[in-house]
Amino acid sequence: MLAELFLTFAKIGLFTFGGGYAMIAQIKEVVVEQKKWLDDEELMQIITVAESTPGPIAINMATYVGYKKKGIAGSAMATLGVVVPSLVILFTISLFLDAFLQNKYVAYAFTGIKCGVAFLILRAGLGLFQKIEKRAIPRITFGIVFVLMILFDLFAISFSSVWFILMGGVLGIALYAVFSPKKEGKE
């Protein structure tokens, strides 16, 4: 199982471009759909925790999955699996960086990769949106934060994603306080 964790996350780390958010779709496909190590609800919870804890989301997700399957040794193997391919590739590229960046074919390839990464992130976001509870509060919270993100981006307002996470949490609490059904008999 330890070797399987390492190889599974090494494959994800090797063949997914665009960082942690682009890896969410791959992790979902492999961990939930193929290997059945998690279900959709558990993956949503992991993404929430992985996003709100320090460090890259893909590494945090790999660490959690590895821990769930095989404890501390599993978390170490899954984490190493997702990190080692990028480390090796970046080290190799750094040896030839100047020549690498000036090659026009590499520049074209990176342009194509950017488009692919945007699609992967959009796909992961849409998949997560479909899994949101079919209630008003989560959808209203998502809608408000999404619109604010677009507006801030369009008007080039510099705003940290940490604040969006905090705003989403505060907005969710406020909407729950306003719209949640009041329990009778409580004062």
BELHUNOR-V236509 format. One record per pair of residues at least 24 apart in sequence whose C-alpha atoms are under 7 Angstrom apart, sorted by the first residue. I is the first residue (numbers start at 1). GAP is how many residues later the second one is. D is the distance in whole Angstrom. If there is no record, write none. Layout:
i: <I,I>
gap: <GAP,GAP>
d: <D,D>
//
This chain:
i: <2,2,5,5,5,5,6,6,6,6,7,9,9,9,10,10,10,12,13,13,13,13,14,14,17,18,20,20,20,21,21,22,22,22,23,24,24,25,25,25,137,137,137,141,141,141>
gap: <72,75,61,69,72,73,71,72,74,75,74,69,72,73,71,72,75,70,69,70,72,73,71,72,100,99,36,37,38,36,100,95,98,99,35,34,100,95,98,99,35,38,39,27,30,31>
d: <6,6,7,7,6,5,5,5,7,4,6,6,5,5,4,5,6,7,5,7,6,7,5,7,6,5,6,5,4,7,6,6,5,5,6,7,6,7,7,5,7,6,7,6,6,6>
//
